[in-house]
Amino acid sequence: MKTFLYLMAALSVMGLAFWAYQENYQTQAALKESAQLKREIGELRESLAVLEAEWAYLNRPDRLAELAEINFDRLGLLPLEPEQFSALEQVAFPPPPTLPITTPIEIAGQLQVGGEFP
């Protein structure tokens, strides 16, 4: 009986060692994948910064004004003037929509119509 217990204990230890090595390899693979993803994110952020810089360079006001002047015959674009803008207070915004209350609501035994309280 002792040999059976020793054999089972040895097999259990070997099984746990195999499981521990498998977990170790999976962890190392996950860490490598995480590092690769971090590198890729860094590269994408760098390329995004380059694209934003190029966009800012292409959208310079003097360049856009020159392009509008060159292509005036085809596009008919006029340069922006400060007089074309007005103050925010002069803009007539539409009033917010109000929803009609058509169903009465009974609160504490009293019938309320249109959401009005006594």
N, C-alpha and C positions, 0 to 999 in steps of 0.2 A: 504494500500500500504506500510505503514511503517513496519508493521509486516512481510510482504513478504521480504523487503530489509534486515530487521534484521535477518530473518531466512536464507536468502541466504548468508549474511555475516558470520553468525555462522557456516553454513555448509562449507563455503570456508575456514574458520579458522580451522575447524576440518579436512578437507581434506588436507590442507597444513601441519598440525601437523602430520597426519598419514604419509604423504610423507616424512617429516623430520625424523620421527622415523625410517622409512624404510631405508632411506639413512644412518642414523647413524648406524644401525645394519649391513648394507652392508659394511660400512667403517671399523667397528670393525672386521668383518669377514676377510676382505682383510688384515688388519694389523696383525691378528693372523696368516694368511697364509704366509704373508711375514716373520714374525718372525720364523715360522716353517721352511721355505725355507732357511733362513739365518743359522739356527742351522744345517740343513742338509748339507749345503755347508761347514760349519765349520768342521763337522764330516768327510766329504769326503776329505777335504784338509788335515786333520790330518791323515787319513788312507793313502792318497797319500804320505805324508811325510814319513810314516812308510815303505811303499813299496819302495820308493826311497832309504831309508837307507838300507833296506834289499838287494836291487839290488846292491848298492855300496859295501856292505859287501860280497856278492857272487861273485862280479867281481874284487876282489882283485888280483893284478898280481901274487902274490906268490901262492895263491890258484889255479888260472888258470894254472900256470906253473906246479904245482904239479899234477893237473888233467890230463894235457897233457902228463906228464911223466908216470902216472899210466896207461893211456889208449893208449899208443904209439902203441902197437901191433894192436889194432883195428882201430885207427884213422890215425896213421902215421903223427901226427902233430909235427912239429919241433919248437923249441923255436925261438922267434924273436931276431935277432941280429941287432945291429946298422949298420952293413955293408950292410944289405939288403935294406936300404933306400938310396935314392939319393937326391940331391938338386933339388929344384923346377925348377931351370933354365935348368936342363938337361932333363926335360920332354918335349917331342915333342907333343905339342897340335896341333890338326888339324886346318887348317885355317877356318875362318868363311865362310859359304856358301855365294856366291854372286849370286843374281838372275839376269838372263839376261833380259834386257828390249827389248821386241820385238815389242811393239806398239809405233809408233811415237806420240808425243804430240805437239799440235799447241799452241804456246804461242805468243800473241801479233802479230798475222798475219804471223809469221815465223814458218816453220815446223822444229821441233827439233827431230832428230833421236837418240835413245839411251840415252836420257836425257842429251846430251851435249849442252852447251850454246855457242853462238858466242863470 
